[in-house]
Amino acid sequence: MAVNAIVRVDGDNVDHALKLLKKKIEREGLIREIKKHAYYEKPTEVRRKKLLKARRKQQKLQRKLQKSYKNA
């Protein structure tokens, strides 16, 4: 994965340029991707994490729906 992130520095405003670079990198998801590939994960672990994430998402959605029904 190659990403060309170019940020221009106007005058001595390096802090602002660094802030823009960090935003671009975050938007592209580079940090998340690097952390994900920092070490090897077995395929079973990947599947297990994926299932747990989906389960948490479903539970969150159910809580949200129950809360909206109670308020209605």
mmCIF file of the N, C-alpha and C atoms, coordinates in Angstrom:
data_MODEL
# 
_entry.id   MODEL 
# 
loop_
_atom_site.group_PDB 
_atom_site.id 
_atom_site.type_symbol 
_atom_site.label_atom_id 
_atom_site.label_alt_id 
_atom_site.label_comp_id 
_atom_site.label_asym_id 
_atom_site.label_entity_id 
_atom_site.label_seq_id 
_atom_site.pdbx_PDB_ins_code 
_atom_site.Cartn_x 
_atom_site.Cartn_y 
_atom_site.Cartn_z 
_atom_site.occupancy 
_atom_site.B_iso_or_equiv 
_atom_site.pdbx_formal_charge 
_atom_site.auth_seq_id 
_atom_site.auth_comp_id 
_atom_site.auth_asym_id 
_atom_site.auth_atom_id 
_atom_site.pdbx_PDB_model_num 
ATOM 1   N N  . MET A 1 1  ? 0.842   -1.169  0.000  1.00 0.00 ? 1  MET A N  1 
ATOM 2   C CA . MET A 1 1  ? 0.000   0.000   0.000  1.00 0.00 ? 1  MET A CA 1 
ATOM 3   C C  . MET A 1 1  ? 0.891   1.237   0.000  1.00 0.00 ? 1  MET A C  1 
ATOM 4   N N  . ALA A 1 2  ? 0.838   1.998   -1.031 1.00 0.00 ? 2  ALA A N  1 
ATOM 5   C CA . ALA A 1 2  ? 1.641   3.205   -1.125 1.00 0.00 ? 2  ALA A CA 1 
ATOM 6   C C  . ALA A 1 2  ? 0.712   4.403   -1.203 1.00 0.00 ? 2  ALA A C  1 
ATOM 7   N N  . VAL A 1 3  ? 0.987   5.360   -0.356 1.00 0.00 ? 3  VAL A N  1 
ATOM 8   C CA . VAL A 1 3  ? 0.186   6.569   -0.334 1.00 0.00 ? 3  VAL A CA 1 
ATOM 9   C C  . VAL A 1 3  ? 1.121   7.750   -0.452 1.00 0.00 ? 3  VAL A C  1 
ATOM 10  N N  . ASN A 1 4  ? 0.829   8.615   -1.370 1.00 0.00 ? 4  ASN A N  1 
ATOM 11  C CA . ASN A 1 4  ? 1.617   9.830   -1.528 1.00 0.00 ? 4  ASN A CA 1 
ATOM 12  C C  . ASN A 1 4  ? 0.885   10.964  -0.833 1.00 0.00 ? 4  ASN A C  1 
ATOM 13  N N  . ALA A 1 5  ? 1.383   11.345  0.325  1.00 0.00 ? 5  ALA A N  1 
ATOM 14  C CA . ALA A 1 5  ? 0.787   12.435  1.086  1.00 0.00 ? 5  ALA A CA 1 
ATOM 15  C C  . ALA A 1 5  ? 1.733   13.622  0.999  1.00 0.00 ? 5  ALA A C  1 
ATOM 16  N N  . ILE A 1 6  ? 1.300   14.657  0.336  1.00 0.00 ? 6  ILE A N  1 
ATOM 17  C CA . ILE A 1 6  ? 2.128   15.848  0.162  1.00 0.00 ? 6  ILE A CA 1 
ATOM 18  C C  . ILE A 1 6  ? 1.486   16.989  0.939  1.00 0.00 ? 6  ILE A C  1 
ATOM 19  N N  . VAL A 1 7  ? 2.301   17.617  1.756  1.00 0.00 ? 7  VAL A N  1 
ATOM 20  C CA . VAL A 1 7  ? 1.849   18.766  2.527  1.00 0.00 ? 7  VAL A CA 1 
ATOM 21  C C  . VAL A 1 7  ? 2.874   19.867  2.349  1.00 0.00 ? 7  VAL A C  1 
ATOM 22  N N  . ARG A 1 8  ? 2.420   21.033  1.953  1.00 0.00 ? 8  ARG A N  1 
ATOM 23  C CA . ARG A 1 8  ? 3.331   22.163  1.752  1.00 0.00 ? 8  ARG A CA 1 
ATOM 24  C C  . ARG A 1 8  ? 3.451   22.968  3.044  1.00 0.00 ? 8  ARG A C  1 
ATOM 25  N N  . VAL A 1 9  ? 4.664   23.408  3.303  1.00 0.00 ? 9  VAL A N  1 
ATOM 26  C CA . VAL A 1 9  ? 4.938   24.231  4.475  1.00 0.00 ? 9  VAL A CA 1 
ATOM 27  C C  . VAL A 1 9  ? 5.062   25.673  4.007  1.00 0.00 ? 9  VAL A C  1 
ATOM 28  N N  . ASP A 1 10 ? 4.151   26.519  4.492  1.00 0.00 ? 10 ASP A N  1 
ATOM 29  C CA . ASP A 1 10 ? 4.186   27.943  4.142  1.00 0.00 ? 10 ASP A CA 1 
ATOM 30  C C  . ASP A 1 10 ? 4.942   28.695  5.229  1.00 0.00 ? 10 ASP A C  1 
ATOM 31  N N  . GLY A 1 11 ? 6.084   29.242  4.877  1.00 0.00 ? 11 GLY A N  1 
ATOM 32  C CA . GLY A 1 11 ? 6.887   29.998  5.840  1.00 0.00 ? 11 GLY A CA 1 
ATOM 33  C C  . GLY A 1 11 ? 7.425   29.083  6.934  1.00 0.00 ? 11 GLY A C  1 
ATOM 34  N N  . ASP A 1 12 ? 7.226   29.483  8.163  1.00 0.00 ? 12 ASP A N  1 
ATOM 35  C CA . ASP A 1 12 ? 7.710   28.708  9.307  1.00 0.00 ? 12 ASP A CA 1 
ATOM 36  C C  . ASP A 1 12 ? 6.586   27.939  9.995  1.00 0.00 ? 12 ASP A C  1 
ATOM 37  N N  . ASN A 1 13 ? 5.491   27.763  9.315  1.00 0.00 ? 13 ASN A N  1 
ATOM 38  C CA . ASN A 1 13 ? 4.320   27.128  9.926  1.00 0.00 ? 13 ASN A CA 1 
ATOM 39  C C  . ASN A 1 13 ? 4.402   25.600  9.808  1.00 0.00 ? 13 ASN A C  1 
ATOM 40  N N  . VAL A 1 14 ? 5.406   25.008  10.433 1.00 0.00 ? 14 VAL A N  1 
ATOM 41  C CA . VAL A 1 14 ? 5.627   23.562  10.372 1.00 0.00 ? 14 VAL A CA 1 
ATOM 42  C C  . VAL A 1 14 ? 4.571   22.830  11.192 1.00 0.00 ? 14 VAL A C  1 
ATOM 43  N N  . ASP A 1 15 ? 4.155   23.409  12.296 1.00 0.00 ? 15 ASP A N  1 
ATOM 44  C CA . ASP A 1 15 ? 3.155   22.765  13.157 1.00 0.00 ? 15 ASP A CA 1 
ATOM 45  C C  . ASP A 1 15 ? 1.838   22.542  12.409 1.00 0.00 ? 15 ASP A C  1 
ATOM 46  N N  . HIS A 1 16 ? 1.433   23.536  11.641 1.00 0.00 ? 16 HIS A N  1 
ATOM 47  C CA . HIS A 1 16 ? 0.194   23.418  10.871 1.00 0.00 ? 16 HIS A CA 1 
ATOM 48  C C  . HIS A 1 16 ? 0.336   22.351  9.785  1.00 0.00 ? 16 HIS A C  1 
ATOM 49  N N  . ALA A 1 17 ? 1.488   22.320  9.139  1.00 0.00 ? 17 ALA A N  1 
ATOM 50  C CA . ALA A 1 17 ? 1.731   21.314  8.100  1.00 0.00 ? 17 ALA A CA 1 
ATOM 51  C C  . ALA A 1 17 ? 1.731   19.910  8.695  1.00 0.00 ? 17 ALA A C  1 
ATOM 52  N N  . LEU A 1 18 ? 2.312   19.744  9.872  1.00 0.00 ? 18 LEU A N  1 
ATOM 53  C CA . LEU A 1 18 ? 2.326   18.452  10.547 1.00 0.00 ? 18 LEU A CA 1 
ATOM 54  C C  . LEU A 1 18 ? 0.908   18.017  10.919 1.00 0.00 ? 18 LEU A C  1 
ATOM 55  N N  . LYS A 1 19 ? 0.118   18.979  11.349 1.00 0.00 ? 19 LYS A N  1 
ATOM 56  C CA . LYS A 1 19 ? -1.281  18.686  11.698 1.00 0.00 ? 19 LYS A CA 1 
ATOM 57  C C  . LYS A 1 19 ? -2.058  18.220  10.459 1.00 0.00 ? 19 LYS A C  1 
ATOM 58  N N  . LEU A 1 20 ? -1.832  18.868  9.323  1.00 0.00 ? 20 LEU A N  1 
ATOM 59  C CA . LEU A 1 20 ? -2.492  18.469  8.081  1.00 0.00 ? 20 LEU A CA 1 
ATOM 60  C C  . LEU A 1 20 ? -2.044  17.079  7.644  1.00 0.00 ? 20 LEU A C  1 
ATOM 61  N N  . LEU A 1 21 ? -0.751  16.781  7.781  1.00 0.00 ? 21 LEU A N  1 
ATOM 62  C CA . LEU A 1 21 ? -0.230  15.472  7.420  1.00 0.00 ? 21 LEU A CA 1 
ATOM 63  C C  . LEU A 1 21 ? -0.867  14.384  8.279  1.00 0.00 ? 21 LEU A C  1 
ATOM 64  N N  . LYS A 1 22 ? -0.978  14.637  9.568  1.00 0.00 ? 22 LYS A N  1 
ATOM 65  C CA . LYS A 1 22 ? -1.598  13.663  10.473 1.00 0.00 ? 22 LYS A CA 1 
ATOM 66  C C  . LYS A 1 22 ? -3.055  13.414  10.084 1.00 0.00 ? 22 LYS A C  1 
ATOM 67  N N  . LYS A 1 23 ? -3.765  14.463  9.706  1.00 0.00 ? 23 LYS A N  1 
ATOM 68  C CA . LYS A 1 23 ? -5.160  14.308  9.289  1.00 0.00 ? 23 LYS A CA 1 
ATOM 69  C C  . LYS A 1 23 ? -5.262  13.462  8.027  1.00 0.00 ? 23 LYS A C  1 
ATOM 70  N N  . LYS A 1 24 ? -4.371  13.712  7.063  1.00 0.00 ? 24 LYS A N  1 
ATOM 71  C CA . LYS A 1 24 ? -4.382  12.943  5.809  1.00 0.00 ? 24 LYS A CA 1 
ATOM 72  C C  . LYS A 1 24 ? -4.103  11.472  6.085  1.00 0.00 ? 24 LYS A C  1 
ATOM 73  N N  . ILE A 1 25 ? -3.112  11.204  6.919  1.00 0.00 ? 25 ILE A N  1 
ATOM 74  C CA . ILE A 1 25 ? -2.753  9.824   7.244  1.00 0.00 ? 25 ILE A CA 1 
ATOM 75  C C  . ILE A 1 25 ? -3.913  9.139   7.966  1.00 0.00 ? 25 ILE A C  1 
ATOM 76  N N  . GLU A 1 26 ? -4.549  9.837   8.886  1.00 0.00 ? 26 GLU A N  1 
ATOM 77  C CA . GLU A 1 26 ? -5.683  9.267   9.625  1.00 0.00 ? 26 GLU A CA 1 
ATOM 78  C C  . GLU A 1 26 ? -6.845  8.965   8.678  1.00 0.00 ? 26 GLU A C  1 
ATOM 79  N N  . ARG A 1 27 ? -7.105  9.883   7.747  1.00 0.00 ? 27 ARG A N  1 
ATOM 80  C CA . ARG A 1 27 ? -8.191  9.697   6.791  1.00 0.00 ? 27 ARG A CA 1 
ATOM 81  C C  . ARG A 1 27 ? -7.959  8.468   5.915  1.00 0.00 ? 27 ARG A C  1 
ATOM 82  N N  . GLU A 1 28 ? -6.712  8.227   5.551  1.00 0.00 ? 28 GLU A N  1 
ATOM 83  C CA . GLU A 1 28 ? -6.373  7.084   4.709  1.00 0.00 ? 28 GLU A CA 1 
ATOM 84  C C  . GLU A 1 28 ? -6.382  5.776   5.500  1.00 0.00 ? 28 GLU A C  1 
ATOM 85  N N  . GLY A 1 29 ? -6.329  5.846   6.817  1.00 0.00 ? 29 GLY A N  1 
ATOM 86  C CA . GLY A 1 29 ? -6.337  4.639   7.641  1.00 0.00 ? 29 GLY A CA 1 
ATOM 87  C C  . GLY A 1 29 ? -4.979  3.957   7.710  1.00 0.00 ? 29 GLY A C  1 
ATOM 88  N N  . LEU A 1 30 ? -3.921  4.694   7.477  1.00 0.00 ? 30 LEU A N  1 
ATOM 89  C CA . LEU A 1 30 ? -2.582  4.112   7.472  1.00 0.00 ? 30 LEU A CA 1 
ATOM 90  C C  . LEU A 1 30 ? -2.156  3.616   8.848  1.00 0.00 ? 30 LEU A C  1 
ATOM 91  N N  . ILE A 1 31 ? -2.404  4.394   9.871  1.00 0.00 ? 31 ILE A N  1 
ATOM 92  C CA . ILE A 1 31 ? -1.980  4.016   11.221 1.00 0.00 ? 31 ILE A CA 1 
ATOM 93  C C  . ILE A 1 31 ? -2.669  2.722   11.631 1.00 0.00 ? 31 ILE A C  1 
ATOM 94  N N  . ARG A 1 32 ? -3.957  2.638   11.377 1.00 0.00 ? 32 ARG A N  1 
ATOM 95  C CA . ARG A 1 32 ? -4.729  1.438   11.728 1.00 0.00 ? 32 ARG A CA 1 
ATOM 96  C C  . ARG A 1 32 ? -4.177  0.218   10.984 1.00 0.00 ? 32 ARG A C  1 
ATOM 97  N N  . GLU A 1 33 ? -3.855  0.419   9.708  1.00 0.00 ? 33 GLU A N  1 
ATOM 98  C CA . GLU A 1 33 ? -3.333  -0.667  8.879  1.00 0.00 ? 33 GLU A CA 1 
ATOM 99  C C  . GLU A 1 33 ? -1.954  -1.122  9.361  1.00 0.00 ? 33 GLU A C  1 
ATOM 100 N N  . ILE A 1 34 ? -1.113  -0.189  9.737  1.00 0.00 ? 34 ILE A N  1 
ATOM 101 C CA . ILE A 1 34 ? 0.225   -0.527  10.231 1.00 0.00 ? 34 ILE A CA 1 
ATOM 102 C C  . ILE A 1 34 ? 0.126   -1.310  11.536 1.00 0.00 ? 34 ILE A C  1 
ATOM 103 N N  . LYS A 1 35 ? -0.753  -0.866  12.437 1.00 0.00 ? 35 LYS A N  1 
ATOM 104 C CA . LYS A 1 35 ? -0.914  -1.571  13.709 1.00 0.00 ? 35 LYS A CA 1 
ATOM 105 C C  . LYS A 1 35 ? -1.479  -2.970  13.484 1.00 0.00 ? 35 LYS A C  1 
ATOM 106 N N  . LYS A 1 36 ? -2.351  -3.098  12.505 1.00 0.00 ? 36 LYS A N  1 
ATOM 107 C CA . LYS A 1 36 ? -2.960  -4.392  12.212 1.00 0.00 ? 36 LYS A CA 1 
ATOM 108 C C  . LYS A 1 36 ? -1.926  -5.392  11.710 1.00 0.00 ? 36 LYS A C  1 
ATOM 109 N N  . HIS A 1 37 ? -0.949  -4.916  10.962 1.00 0.00 ? 37 HIS A N  1 
ATOM 110 C CA . HIS A 1 37 ? 0.070   -5.802  10.392 1.00 0.00 ? 37 HIS A CA 1 
ATOM 111 C C  . HIS A 1 37 ? 1.382   -5.787  11.175 1.00 0.00 ? 37 HIS A C  1 
ATOM 112 N N  . ALA A 1 38 ? 1.342   -5.290  12.395 1.00 0.00 ? 38 ALA A N  1 
ATOM 113 C CA . ALA A 1 38 ? 2.565   -5.231  13.202 1.00 0.00 ? 38 ALA A CA 1 
ATOM 114 C C  . ALA A 1 38 ? 3.040   -6.626  13.597 1.00 0.00 ? 38 ALA A C  1 
ATOM 115 N N  . TYR A 1 39 ? 2.114   -7.559  13.717 1.00 0.00 ? 39 TYR A N  1 
ATOM 116 C CA . TYR A 1 39 ? 2.467   -8.932  14.058 1.00 0.00 ? 39 TYR A CA 1 
ATOM 117 C C  . TYR A 1 39 ? 1.510   -9.874  13.345 1.00 0.00 ? 39 TYR A C  1 
ATOM 118 N N  . TYR A 1 40 ? 1.908   -11.129 13.245 1.00 0.00 ? 40 TYR A N  1 
ATOM 119 C CA . TYR A 1 40 ? 1.109   -12.109 12.520 1.00 0.00 ? 40 TYR A CA 1 
ATOM 120 C C  . TYR A 1 40 ? -0.064  -12.567 13.377 1.00 0.00 ? 40 TYR A C  1 
ATOM 121 N N  . GLU A 1 41 ? -1.215  -12.638 12.763 1.00 0.00 ? 41 GLU A N  1 
ATOM 122 C CA . GLU A 1 41 ? -2.409  -13.174 13.412 1.00 0.00 ? 41 GLU A CA 1 
ATOM 123 C C  . GLU A 1 41 ? -2.854  -14.408 12.650 1.00 0.00 ? 41 GLU A C  1 
ATOM 124 N N  . LYS A 1 42 ? -3.148  -15.449 13.396 1.00 0.00 ? 42 LYS A N  1 
ATOM 125 C CA . LYS A 1 42 ? -3.631  -16.662 12.751 1.00 0.00 ? 42 LYS A CA 1 
ATOM 126 C C  . LYS A 1 42 ? -4.986  -16.379 12.119 1.00 0.00 ? 42 LYS A C  1 
ATOM 127 N N  . PRO A 1 43 ? -5.311  -17.078 11.038 1.00 0.00 ? 43 PRO A N  1 
ATOM 128 C CA . PRO A 1 43 ? -6.611  -16.871 10.394 1.00 0.00 ? 43 PRO A CA 1 
ATOM 129 C C  . PRO A 1 43 ? -7.785  -17.109 11.344 1.00 0.00 ? 43 PRO A C  1 
ATOM 130 N N  . THR A 1 44 ? -7.645  -18.059 12.268 1.00 0.00 ? 44 THR A N  1 
ATOM 131 C CA . THR A 1 44 ? -8.727  -18.303 13.230 1.00 0.00 ? 44 THR A CA 1 
ATOM 132 C C  . THR A 1 44 ? -8.919  -17.103 14.151 1.00 0.00 ? 44 THR A C  1 
ATOM 133 N N  . GLU A 1 45 ? -7.804  -16.451 14.526 1.00 0.00 ? 45 GLU A N  1 
ATOM 134 C CA . GLU A 1 45 ? -7.907  -15.256 15.368 1.00 0.00 ? 45 GLU A CA 1 
ATOM 135 C C  . GLU A 1 45 ? -8.580  -14.112 14.610 1.00 0.00 ? 45 GLU A C  1 
ATOM 136 N N  . VAL A 1 46 ? -8.263  -13.996 13.333 1.00 0.00 ? 46 VAL A N  1 
ATOM 137 C CA . VAL A 1 46 ? -8.865  -12.946 12.508 1.00 0.00 ? 46 VAL A CA 1 
ATOM 138 C C  . VAL A 1 46 ? -10.373 -13.159 12.426 1.00 0.00 ? 46 VAL A C  1 
ATOM 139 N N  . ARG A 1 47 ? -10.778 -14.409 12.165 1.00 0.00 ? 47 ARG A N  1 
ATOM 140 C CA . ARG A 1 47 ? -12.215 -14.716 12.091 1.00 0.00 ? 47 ARG A CA 1 
ATOM 141 C C  . ARG A 1 47 ? -12.900 -14.462 13.427 1.00 0.00 ? 47 ARG A C  1 
ATOM 142 N N  . ARG A 1 48 ? -12.242 -14.877 14.511 1.00 0.00 ? 48 ARG A N  1 
ATOM 143 C CA . ARG A 1 48 ? -12.828 -14.704 15.842 1.00 0.00 ? 48 ARG A CA 1 
ATOM 144 C C  . ARG A 1 48 ? -13.024 -13.221 16.157 1.00 0.00 ? 48 ARG A C  1 
ATOM 145 N N  . LYS A 1 49 ? -12.027 -12.394 15.852 1.00 0.00 ? 49 LYS A N  1 
ATOM 146 C CA . LYS A 1 49 ? -12.152 -10.949 16.078 1.00 0.00 ? 49 LYS A CA 1 
ATOM 147 C C  . LYS A 1 49 ? -13.268 -10.353 15.240 1.00 0.00 ? 49 LYS A C  1 
ATOM 148 N N  . LYS A 1 50 ? -13.378 -10.817 13.997 1.00 0.00 ? 50 LYS A N  1 
ATOM 149 C CA . LYS A 1 50 ? -14.414 -10.320 13.101 1.00 0.00 ? 50 LYS A CA 1 
ATOM 150 C C  . LYS A 1 50 ? -15.805 -10.658 13.642 1.00 0.00 ? 50 LYS A C  1 
ATOM 151 N N  . LEU A 1 51 ? -15.968 -11.897 14.130 1.00 0.00 ? 51 LEU A N  1 
ATOM 152 C CA . LEU A 1 51 ? -17.249 -12.315 14.694 1.00 0.00 ? 51 LEU A CA 1 
ATOM 153 C C  . LEU A 1 51 ? -17.592 -11.529 15.957 1.00 0.00 ? 51 LEU A C  1 
ATOM 154 N N  . LEU A 1 52 ? -16.598 -11.328 16.822 1.00 0.00 ? 52 LEU A N  1 
ATOM 155 C CA . LEU A 1 52 ? -16.829 -10.572 18.047 1.00 0.00 ? 52 LEU A CA 1 
ATOM 156 C C  . LEU A 1 52 ? -17.198 -9.121  17.742 1.00 0.00 ? 52 LEU A C  1 
ATOM 157 N N  . LYS A 1 53 ? -16.542 -8.549  16.740 1.00 0.00 ? 53 LYS A N  1 
ATOM 158 C CA . LYS A 1 53 ? -16.858 -7.172  16.346 1.00 0.00 ? 53 LYS A CA 1 
ATOM 159 C C  . LYS A 1 53 ? -18.292 -7.073  15.832 1.00 0.00 ? 53 LYS A C  1 
ATOM 160 N N  . ALA A 1 54 ? -18.696 -8.044  15.020 1.00 0.00 ? 54 ALA A N  1 
ATOM 161 C CA . ALA A 1 54 ? -20.062 -8.057  14.488 1.00 0.00 ? 54 ALA A CA 1 
ATOM 162 C C  . ALA A 1 54 ? -21.075 -8.237  15.611 1.00 0.00 ? 54 ALA A C  1 
ATOM 163 N N  . ARG A 1 55 ? -20.749 -9.097  16.572 1.00 0.00 ? 55 ARG A N  1 
ATOM 164 C CA . ARG A 1 55 ? -21.653 -9.337  17.703 1.00 0.00 ? 55 ARG A CA 1 
ATOM 165 C C  . ARG A 1 55 ? -21.817 -8.072  18.544 1.00 0.00 ? 55 ARG A C  1 
ATOM 166 N N  . ARG A 1 56 ? -20.704 -7.376  18.805 1.00 0.00 ? 56 ARG A N  1 
ATOM 167 C CA . ARG A 1 56 ? -20.778 -6.125  19.571 1.00 0.00 ? 56 ARG A CA 1 
ATOM 168 C C  . ARG A 1 56 ? -21.597 -5.074  18.826 1.00 0.00 ? 56 ARG A C  1 
ATOM 169 N N  . LYS A 1 57 ? -21.439 -5.021  17.513 1.00 0.00 ? 57 LYS A N  1 
ATOM 170 C CA . LYS A 1 57 ? -22.189 -4.063  16.697 1.00 0.00 ? 57 LYS A CA 1 
ATOM 171 C C  . LYS A 1 57 ? -23.688 -4.347  16.783 1.00 0.00 ? 57 LYS A C  1 
ATOM 172 N N  . GLN A 1 58 ? -24.061 -5.635  16.705 1.00 0.00 ? 58 GLN A N  1 
ATOM 173 C CA . GLN A 1 58 ? -25.470 -6.024  16.804 1.00 0.00 ? 58 GLN A CA 1 
ATOM 174 C C  . GLN A 1 58 ? -26.042 -5.671  18.173 1.00 0.00 ? 58 GLN A C  1 
ATOM 175 N N  . GLN A 1 59 ? -25.280 -5.940  19.234 1.00 0.00 ? 59 GLN A N  1 
ATOM 176 C CA . GLN A 1 59 ? -25.747 -5.633  20.580 1.00 0.00 ? 59 GLN A CA 1 
ATOM 177 C C  . GLN A 1 59 ? -25.941 -4.135  20.761 1.00 0.00 ? 59 GLN A C  1 
ATOM 178 N N  . LYS A 1 60 ? -25.031 -3.356  20.212 1.00 0.00 ? 60 LYS A N  1 
ATOM 179 C CA . LYS A 1 60 ? -25.145 -1.902  20.301 1.00 0.00 ? 60 LYS A CA 1 
ATOM 180 C C  . LYS A 1 60 ? -26.402 -1.414  19.575 1.00 0.00 ? 60 LYS A C  1 
ATOM 181 N N  . LEU A 1 61 ? -26.653 -1.987  18.397 1.00 0.00 ? 61 LEU A N  1 
ATOM 182 C CA . LEU A 1 61 ? -27.841 -1.618  17.632 1.00 0.00 ? 61 LEU A CA 1 
ATOM 183 C C  . LEU A 1 61 ? -29.114 -1.993  18.386 1.00 0.00 ? 61 LEU A C  1 
ATOM 184 N N  . GLN A 1 62 ? -29.130 -3.179  19.001 1.00 0.00 ? 62 GLN A N  1 
ATOM 185 C CA . GLN A 1 62 ? -30.302 -3.609  19.772 1.00 0.00 ? 62 GLN A CA 1 
ATOM 186 C C  . GLN A 1 62 ? -30.548 -2.686  20.954 1.00 0.00 ? 62 GLN A C  1 
ATOM 187 N N  . ARG A 1 63 ? -29.468 -2.307  21.670 1.00 0.00 ? 63 ARG A N  1 
ATOM 188 C CA . ARG A 1 63 ? -29.627 -1.380  22.797 1.00 0.00 ? 63 ARG A CA 1 
ATOM 189 C C  . ARG A 1 63 ? -30.196 -0.048  22.328 1.00 0.00 ? 63 ARG A C  1 
ATOM 190 N N  . LYS A 1 64 ? -29.710 0.414   21.185 1.00 0.00 ? 64 LYS A N  1 
ATOM 191 C CA . LYS A 1 64 ? -30.171 1.689   20.642 1.00 0.00 ? 64 LYS A CA 1 
ATOM 192 C C  . LYS A 1 64 ? -31.658 1.618   20.282 1.00 0.00 ? 64 LYS A C  1 
ATOM 193 N N  . LEU A 1 65 ? -32.072 0.503   19.664 1.00 0.00 ? 65 LEU A N  1 
ATOM 194 C CA . LEU A 1 65 ? -33.476 0.339   19.283 1.00 0.00 ? 65 LEU A CA 1 
ATOM 195 C C  . LEU A 1 65 ? -34.367 0.232   20.519 1.00 0.00 ? 65 LEU A C  1 
ATOM 196 N N  . GLN A 1 66 ? -33.916 -0.516  21.522 1.00 0.00 ? 66 GLN A N  1 
ATOM 197 C CA . GLN A 1 66 ? -34.706 -0.661  22.745 1.00 0.00 ? 66 GLN A CA 1 
ATOM 198 C C  . GLN A 1 66 ? -34.875 0.684   23.430 1.00 0.00 ? 66 GLN A C  1 
ATOM 199 N N  . LYS A 1 67 ? -33.815 1.462   23.437 1.00 0.00 ? 67 LYS A N  1 
ATOM 200 C CA . LYS A 1 67 ? -33.871 2.782   24.059 1.00 0.00 ? 67 LYS A CA 1 
ATOM 201 C C  . LYS A 1 67 ? -34.847 3.691   23.332 1.00 0.00 ? 67 LYS A C  1 
ATOM 202 N N  . SER A 1 68 ? -34.871 3.606   21.980 1.00 0.00 ? 68 SER A N  1 
ATOM 203 C CA . SER A 1 68 ? -35.778 4.449   21.213 1.00 0.00 ? 68 SER A CA 1 
ATOM 204 C C  . SER A 1 68 ? -37.222 4.009   21.390 1.00 0.00 ? 68 SER A C  1 
ATOM 205 N N  . TYR A 1 69 ? -37.468 2.699   21.584 1.00 0.00 ? 69 TYR A N  1 
ATOM 206 C CA . TYR A 1 69 ? -38.841 2.225   21.820 1.00 0.00 ? 69 TYR A CA 1 
ATOM 207 C C  . TYR A 1 69 ? -39.334 2.656   23.192 1.00 0.00 ? 69 TYR A C  1 
ATOM 208 N N  . LYS A 1 70 ? -38.469 2.677   24.180 1.00 0.00 ? 70 LYS A N  1 
ATOM 209 C CA . LYS A 1 70 ? -38.871 3.108   25.518 1.00 0.00 ? 70 LYS A CA 1 
ATOM 210 C C  . LYS A 1 70 ? -39.235 4.564   25.539 1.00 0.00 ? 70 LYS A C  1 
ATOM 211 N N  . ASN A 1 71 ? -38.526 5.367   24.740 1.00 0.00 ? 71 ASN A N  1 
ATOM 212 C CA . ASN A 1 71 ? -38.788 6.805   24.702 1.00 0.00 ? 71 ASN A CA 1 
ATOM 213 C C  . ASN A 1 71 ? -40.023 7.148   23.887 1.00 0.00 ? 71 ASN A C  1 
ATOM 214 N N  . ALA A 1 72 ? -40.429 6.276   22.992 1.00 0.00 ? 72 ALA A N  1 
ATOM 215 C CA . ALA A 1 72 ? -41.557 6.569   22.112 1.00 0.00 ? 72 ALA A CA 1 
ATOM 216 C C  . ALA A 1 72 ? -42.895 6.292   22.763 1.00 0.00 ? 72 ALA A C  1 
# 
